[in-house]
Amino acid sequence: MFNAIHRLRLPGTLIAAVAVATVGMSPAQAAGSSTGTIAVSLNVTAACAVNGATSIAANLGQVGALAFADQPGLFGNTDASMVATGGGSGLSILCSPGSSPTLTVGSGANDAGGLHYMASGANKLAYHLYSDSGRTNEIGIGQAISLGTATSTAFNVPIYGRVSSNGAVLAAGAYTDTVQVTVAW
């Protein structure tokens, strides 16, 4: 780059002349701008969380227990209500709003002839599950229970049980069963 200042003197007047020579420089550009966009997306699929879980799991583990009170070898109707894992009087199922979840009560480990059985060794005892405290709406093996349309409030799904020795004297022992449940949405 070359800069030169020349002074010329004329009678009674001083004149300054400035000459600027620029080598390899382009003329000044006008200021400007360009705009664009960024695409941001998230695909949210419907989901349900059981008993206050903070994530969705394919295997829920034990979601509750139905424990009948101890009985002698001969007894009439004995009732129990399921207590959810973590507390509560039923399963707490929170689903994506707008979804239509179902709870299916599946088979137990000792089922036979379309009935649930608890077993103690080779000894078996039939029991029944219900969706109401009056024990009038029996839940059949593999029966899906429609929970309705989900909102931002969890469904509370109680499960009730009833067992009886039905006039027979039962062998002493700890009678147990494990029933599968499935939440679908």
N, C-alpha and C positions, 0 to 999 in steps of 0.2 A: 504494500500500500504506500502511496506517495502523497504527502501533503505539502503544499507550498503556500506561503503567504508572501505576496509581493507588495511593496509599498511604492506607490508612485507619487511624485511631488509635482504638482503644478503650481504655478505662481499663486500664492495665498491659500492654497487648499491642499490638504493632505487626503489622498484617496487611497484606501486600502482595498486591494483586490485579493480575493481568496480563490485559490484554485484547488480543487480536490480531485484527485485522480484515484480511482479505486480499481484494483486489478483483482479478478477472480471473485468478486462479490456480485450477488444478484440484486436486482432492485428490491426494495422493501415489499413484503407480502402484506396483504390486508388481513386483519384478525378475523377468525371464523370459528365455527364449531360443527360437529356432526353428532347425531344421537342414534342410539340403538336400544335394543331390549335384551333382557335376560329371561329365559323361560325357567320358571320354578314350578315343580309339580310334586304331588304326593298322592299315591293311590291308597286309600284306606279301605280295607275289606271288613266286612261284618265280623264281629267277634263277641264272645261271652266270657266273663270271668266268674268263677264260682267261689263263694265264701270269702270275698274280699281280696282275692288274688290280685297282684299288681301286674301280672303278665299272663298270657294265654299259654296253656300247657295242653299237650295232646293226652298226657296221662295225669289225671287229677289226683291220683292216690286215694286214700280213704277220705270221703267227703262228710261222713257222719257215722253215728252208731245208734242202733236200736237195741237197748238192753232191757230185757224183761226182768222183773224182780224174781228173786229166788222162790221156788215153789217146792212143795213136797211131791212125792211120786204120783199123786192123784190130785188133780185140780181142775177147776172150771176155767171160763174165759179169763185170761190175763192180758191186759193191754199195756202198750208202751208207745212212746213217741220218740221219733228220731231226734237226736241232738247233733247239730252240725259240728264238724271239726272247727275249732276256734270258738264254739258257743253258738247260741241261737236255736230257735225252735224249728228250724227248717233250713233247707238249702237256700242260700242267698245267691241269686243268679242275675248278674248285671250284663246286659247285652247292648249292642249298638242300637241306638234309637231307630225305629222303623223296621227292625228285623222281627221275625216271627219264630222265636225259639221253641223247641220241644225238649222235654226230659223223658227219656225212655228208661224204664226200669226193666232190666234184662234178667237173665237167668242167674240162679245161685249155683254154688258149688255142689249142692246135693239135690237139685230138682229131679222130680220124677212124676210122670203122669200129669204134667201141666200144673204141678203144685211146688211151692217152695218148701224145703225141709231143712231143719237144723239137724246136725248129726253129732253124736258122741260115740266115737268108734263105729260099730256096726248098727247102733241104735239111732233111729230117726224119729223126728217129730215135725209134723206139718204146721206151718204158720201162714198167716195172710197179711198182706200189706194193703193200706187204704190211703186215699187222698183226703179224707175228711175225718174229723175227730169223732163223729158218730159211727164210724166204721160201716158205712153203707155203700161207699163207692170203692169197691176192691180194685186194686191195680194188678192187672194180669201180667204174666211173664211176657216181656217184649212189648208191652203197651206203651205207646207214646202219649205223653200228657202235653197238650198244647198250653203254652204259657200266655198266649195273647201277643199283642204288638208291644214291643219294647219301647220304653221311654228312658229318661235319664235316671229313673228310680229302679232299684233292684227288685226282682220278683222274690217273694218268700214262698218256698215250696215245702210245706210240711209233709212228712210221711208218718203214718201211724201203723202199728202192728197189733195183731191179736193171735194168741196161741191158747190151746186147751189140750189137756190130756185126753179129752173125749171119752171119759169113763174108764180109760185104761190106766194101769199102774205102770209108770215108766221106770226104767233102770236109772239109778243115780249116775250123774256125770255132767260135764260141761258141754252143753249142746251149742253148736255154733254154725254159722253159714256166712258166706260172703256173696253179696248180690252186686252185679254190675249195673252201673247207671251211665247213660250217655246224654250229654247236652249237645243238641244240634241246632244250627241257625241257618 
